[in-house]
Amino acid sequence: MDNDSIKKRILALMAKTTENGCTEDEAMAASAMVQKMLHKYQMDLSDLKIQESECLQGTYDAQQKTDPMVVWCISAIGYFTDTKVWKHRDRDGWRSYKYFGLEHDVMIAEYITKICDWAIIFGGEEFKETDDWKLATKSRRVKLKQDYQYGMACRLSQRLTEMKDKQRFDDKQTTGRDLVVVKDAVVEAEFNKLDLNLKKGRSSMRKVDSRAYAAGVAAGDKVALNPGVTKSDGPAGHIN
């Protein structure tokens, strides 16, 4: 399969979003299918072909201005897709996330961010139907919802990291080749040419309600991220 064919298939599967009538599971299955397909395509490329590939920058605009919890996923998404990632905030306070890497990887990074963002947003709305939220005081409800969404984001981030680690291990076991190392060299060289003045973020401890956080973690486990999709074409397949 050539580059243009891969791009068309990625775009077709990326169209399977909740905004276009798909369920969340269908959208996530499509995302997993795209990633699996792209990985196989890249594994078939020679190192020289990858070194000759073009890098570009992509942007995902957060859907919420205030405290978008998807921010806790973006480092893992960057790791999962072999892209550089950083945060940006405009003058009005709206946040966006920038990805830089090989074209197909950037496309998938944007797509996975969108799916995770919407899963976290909708998860927060579903949390409002629980007794924990209904029985809380009005001022307490905001904090509980945020802690629930934070738990979702942390679990999604952990799962993406685990999936990538397994993929790299399997690659080394079956082919003796670490595709990430090859791509990182290309992306790093091109990224340095941008000469961006980025500041390192500071990690911070977040005090959470343990019950709301645990419920969010459990919800994050249910989001269909597993790349073991059984179908390679057509409608999104089911998740193993």
C-alpha positions as CSV (number, residue, x, y, z in Angstrom):
1,M,0.0,0.0,0.0
2,D,1.5,3.4,-1.0
3,N,1.5,6.7,0.9
4,D,-1.6,8.2,-0.8
5,S,-3.6,5.0,-0.2
6,I,-2.7,5.0,3.5
7,K,-3.6,8.7,3.8
8,K,-7.0,8.1,2.2
9,R,-7.8,5.2,4.5
10,I,-6.7,7.2,7.6
11,L,-9.0,10.1,6.5
12,A,-11.9,7.7,5.9
13,L,-11.6,6.0,9.3
14,M,-11.0,9.4,11.0
15,A,-14.4,10.4,9.7
16,K,-15.9,7.8,12.0
17,T,-16.5,10.2,14.9
18,T,-19.3,10.7,17.4
19,E,-20.1,13.9,15.6
20,N,-20.9,11.9,12.5
21,G,-23.2,9.5,14.2
22,C,-20.8,6.8,15.4
23,T,-20.9,5.6,19.0
24,E,-17.9,6.2,21.1
25,D,-16.8,2.6,20.9
26,E,-17.1,2.7,17.1
27,A,-15.0,5.9,16.9
28,M,-12.3,4.4,19.2
29,A,-12.3,1.1,17.2
30,A,-11.7,3.1,14.1
31,S,-8.8,5.0,15.8
32,A,-7.3,1.7,16.9
33,M,-7.7,0.3,13.4
34,V,-5.9,3.3,11.9
35,Q,-3.0,3.0,14.3
36,K,-2.6,-0.7,13.7
37,M,-2.7,-0.2,9.9
38,L,-0.2,2.6,10.0
39,H,2.2,0.7,12.2
40,K,2.3,-2.2,9.8
41,Y,2.8,0.2,6.9
42,Q,5.7,1.9,8.6
43,M,7.3,-1.4,9.7
44,D,7.4,-2.4,6.0
45,L,9.3,0.8,5.1
46,S,13.1,0.8,5.0
47,D,15.0,3.1,7.3
48,L,16.0,5.2,4.3
49,K,12.3,5.7,3.3
50,I,11.4,6.8,6.8
51,Q,14.4,9.2,6.8
52,E,13.1,10.7,3.6
53,S,9.6,11.2,5.0
54,E,8.2,14.7,5.5
55,C,7.4,16.0,9.0
56,L,4.7,18.5,9.8
57,Q,2.9,20.2,12.6
58,G,-0.7,19.6,13.6
59,T,-3.1,21.2,16.1
60,Y,-5.9,20.1,18.3
61,D,-8.1,22.7,19.8
62,A,-9.4,21.8,23.3
63,Q,-13.2,21.8,23.5
64,Q,-13.3,23.3,26.9
65,K,-11.7,26.6,27.9
66,T,-11.6,25.9,31.6
67,D,-9.4,23.1,32.9
68,P,-9.6,20.7,29.9
69,M,-8.7,17.3,31.4
70,V,-7.4,15.9,28.1
71,V,-4.2,17.8,28.9
72,W,-3.2,14.9,31.1
73,C,-3.3,12.6,28.1
74,I,-1.3,14.5,25.6
75,S,2.2,13.4,26.6
76,A,1.1,9.7,26.4
77,I,-0.6,10.4,23.0
78,G,2.7,11.9,21.8
79,Y,4.6,8.8,23.0
80,F,2.0,6.5,21.5
81,T,2.2,8.3,18.1
82,D,6.0,9.1,18.1
83,T,5.3,12.8,17.9
84,K,6.6,15.9,19.7
85,V,3.9,17.6,21.7
86,W,3.4,20.9,23.5
87,K,0.7,23.1,24.8
88,H,-0.4,26.5,23.5
89,R,-2.7,29.1,24.9
90,D,-4.1,32.1,22.9
91,R,-4.8,35.6,24.1
92,D,-8.4,34.7,25.0
93,G,-7.3,31.8,27.2
94,W,-8.3,29.0,24.8
95,R,-5.8,26.1,24.8
96,S,-4.6,23.9,21.9
97,Y,-2.2,21.1,21.7
98,K,0.5,20.9,19.0
99,Y,1.9,17.7,17.5
100,F,5.0,17.5,15.3
101,G,6.2,14.4,13.5
102,L,5.7,12.3,10.4
103,E,2.5,13.2,8.6
104,H,0.4,10.1,9.3
105,D,1.5,10.0,13.0
106,V,0.4,13.6,13.5
107,M,-3.0,12.9,11.9
108,I,-3.5,10.0,14.3
109,A,-2.3,12.1,17.3
110,E,-4.9,14.7,16.5
111,Y,-7.6,12.1,16.1
112,I,-6.8,10.2,19.3
113,T,-6.7,13.5,21.2
114,K,-10.2,14.3,19.9
115,I,-11.6,10.9,20.9
116,C,-10.0,11.1,24.4
117,D,-11.2,14.7,24.9
118,W,-14.8,13.9,24.0
119,A,-14.8,10.7,26.0
120,I,-13.7,12.7,29.1
121,I,-16.2,15.4,28.4
122,F,-19.1,13.0,28.0
123,G,-17.9,10.9,30.9
124,G,-18.2,14.1,33.1
125,E,-21.8,14.5,32.0
126,E,-22.6,10.9,32.8
127,F,-21.0,11.3,36.3
128,K,-23.8,13.9,36.9
129,E,-26.2,11.0,36.9
130,T,-24.5,9.3,39.9
131,D,-25.6,9.6,43.5
132,D,-22.2,10.9,44.5
133,W,-22.8,14.0,42.3
134,K,-26.5,14.4,43.1
135,L,-26.0,14.2,46.9
136,A,-23.0,16.6,46.9
137,T,-23.4,20.3,47.7
138,K,-23.4,22.6,44.7
139,S,-19.9,23.9,45.4
140,R,-18.6,20.4,45.9
141,R,-20.0,19.1,42.6
142,V,-17.5,20.9,40.4
143,K,-14.6,19.4,42.2
144,L,-16.0,15.9,42.1
145,K,-16.6,16.1,38.4
146,Q,-13.1,17.3,37.8
147,D,-11.6,14.5,39.9
148,Y,-13.7,12.0,38.0
149,Q,-12.5,13.3,34.7
150,Y,-8.9,13.5,35.9
151,G,-9.1,9.8,36.8
152,M,-10.4,9.0,33.3
153,A,-7.5,11.0,31.8
154,C,-4.9,9.4,33.9
155,R,-6.1,5.9,33.1
156,L,-6.3,6.7,29.4
157,S,-2.8,8.0,29.5
158,Q,-1.6,4.9,31.3
159,R,-3.2,2.6,28.9
160,L,-1.8,4.3,25.8
161,T,1.7,4.1,27.4
162,E,1.2,0.4,28.1
163,M,0.0,-0.3,24.6
164,K,3.0,1.5,23.1
165,D,5.5,-0.3,25.4
166,K,4.0,-3.7,24.3
167,Q,4.1,-2.7,20.7
168,R,7.8,-1.8,20.9
169,F,8.6,-5.1,22.8
170,D,6.7,-7.2,20.2
171,D,8.6,-5.4,17.4
172,K,12.0,-6.1,18.9
173,Q,11.0,-9.7,19.6
174,T,9.7,-10.4,16.0
175,T,11.9,-8.2,13.8
176,G,14.8,-7.1,16.0
177,R,14.0,-3.5,14.9
178,D,12.9,-0.6,17.0
179,L,10.8,1.6,14.7
180,V,10.6,4.4,17.3
181,V,14.4,4.9,17.3
182,V,14.4,5.3,13.6
183,K,11.5,7.8,13.6
184,D,12.7,9.7,16.6
185,A,16.0,10.6,14.8
186,V,14.1,12.0,11.9
187,V,11.5,13.9,14.0
188,E,14.2,15.3,16.4
189,A,16.3,16.6,13.5
190,E,13.3,18.3,11.8
191,F,11.9,19.6,15.1
192,N,15.2,21.3,16.0
193,K,14.9,23.3,12.7
194,L,11.8,25.0,14.1
195,D,13.9,26.7,16.7
196,L,10.9,27.0,19.1
197,N,11.3,28.6,22.5
198,L,9.3,26.2,24.6
199,K,9.2,26.2,28.3
200,K,9.3,22.9,30.3
201,G,6.1,22.3,32.2
202,R,6.2,21.7,35.9
203,S,4.6,18.6,37.3
204,S,2.1,19.2,40.1
205,M,0.4,17.1,42.7
206,R,-3.4,17.2,42.4
207,K,-5.5,16.5,45.5
208,V,-8.5,14.5,44.6
209,D,-11.5,12.9,46.1
210,S,-10.5,9.2,46.0
211,R,-14.0,7.9,45.3
212,A,-14.6,10.2,42.3
213,Y,-11.1,9.6,41.0
214,A,-11.4,5.8,41.3
215,A,-14.8,6.0,39.4
216,G,-13.0,7.9,36.7
217,V,-10.3,5.4,36.4
218,A,-12.9,2.6,36.0
219,A,-14.6,4.6,33.3
220,G,-11.2,5.1,31.6
221,D,-10.8,1.3,31.5
222,K,-14.1,1.0,29.5
223,V,-13.0,3.4,26.7
224,A,-12.2,1.2,23.6
225,L,-8.5,1.8,23.1
226,N,-7.3,-1.7,22.5
227,P,-5.7,-2.0,19.0
228,G,-6.8,-5.6,18.6
229,V,-9.4,-4.8,16.0
230,T,-10.6,-7.8,14.0
231,K,-11.6,-6.2,10.8
232,S,-9.2,-4.4,8.4
233,D,-11.8,-2.6,6.2
234,G,-15.3,-1.2,6.2
235,P,-17.1,-0.4,9.5
236,A,-15.2,-0.3,12.7
237,G,-14.6,-3.8,14.0
238,H,-15.2,-4.9,17.6
239,I,-12.6,-4.8,20.3
240,N,-10.9,-7.9,21.6
